[in-house]
Amino acid sequence: MDPTDLLHARARVLHDLEASRVATADVVSLLEDALSERQWWVEQWPEGKPYVAGLVAQDVQDALLERVGRWPLCTGCPDDDTHALYIQPELGGPDPTWVCERSGTTVAPLGRLDPPPG
């Protein structure tokens, strides 16, 4: 497998972690773990390369849910009820986007989240 696919996935997820202000050393370690696991996965199924970035984002999302809670949070809805974004399509690709779990609105492509206001 071409390592640039995983590096590209890493860069996209890391951007969104940084934009969400949660990119601590522990969280980046979770990202590295997800990349390591997905490297094996894509070596076994090379046709899965278009899905790897979205799947890595979902892996990090799952790991964060267990440790610190939902990520990334929706900042676009007017209510104060905290809710998350999720990757669409569910299989992570080929063009993964963050979608609001409440409204179904597309918020941003993976790797292009904006920092929260304020």
N, C-alpha and C positions, 0 to 999 in steps of 0.2 A: 504494500500500500504506500502511496505517496504521502509522506509525513506532512506535506503542506495542507492536506485536507483537515487533519486534526489541529494543526496550528491555526488554521482559519476558524475552525469551530471554537477553539480556545479564545481567540481574539474577540469573537462575537459575544460569547457568553461573559467574558471578563468585562467587556465594555458595559454590558447591561448590569452586571454586579456593581461596577464602579458608579454608573449613573444612578443606581438605587441606593448608593452609599452603604453597601454591605460587604464590600470587598476586603474583609479583614484577612489576615494570614490563615486563620482556620478555614474560612470560606474558600479561599483560593486553593487550599489543600483538598477540599471537597471537589473542586473543579478538576484538579490534577488526578484525583482518584477516578472520577467519571471518565476522563480522557483515556486513562490507562485501560479501564474495562472496555470502553468502546473501541479501542485499537484492536484488541483481540476479536471483538465482535465483527468489525469490518474486515479483518483478515479472513475470517471464516465466511463472510458473505460480502464479497467485493461490490456486488450490485447495490449494497446498502449505503455506499458513500454519499449519495444525495440526502440521506436522512440523518447522518451522524451529528450535524450541528444541533438540530432540533432535539434529538435524543439526548445529547449531552446536556442541553438546557433543562430538559425534563428530569434527568438524573440529579442535577444540582438542585432543582426545585424540590424533588422528593427528599433529598438529604437535608436541605434546609428546613423543610417542614418538620422533620423529626427533631431538629436541634433548636431552631429559633422561631419557627413559625412560617407563615406564608411568604412567598417571594415569587415574583415582584408584585407589589401592591398596586392596585389601580388608583391613579390620581386624577382621572378624567371625569369620574362621576360626581355629581353635585352633592350626594348624600355623605354623611359621616360614617356610614357603616363600612368597616374595613373589609375589602374583598380583593382577591388576587386576579392576576392575568394568567392565561394558560397558552401553551403553544398549539397552534392550528396549522396544518392538519395534525391530527392526533399521533400519527406515525412520525412526526418530526420533519417532514420534508415533502417535496424538495425545496420549497420556499417557505420556511417557517416564519410565522408571525405571532406576535403577542396579541391576544384577544381578551377583552374584559369578560370575566365569568358571569357577570350579572347582565350586562346589556348586549353582549355578543358583538360589540364594536371592535373593529381592528384598531389597535393602538399604535403598533410599530412593527417593522420587520425585526427579527432577531438580530441583535447587534446594533440597534438604533434607538433604544429607549432614551428618552430625555430625562434629566434629573427632575425630581419632584419640585413643584413650585415652593418658593420660600426658602 
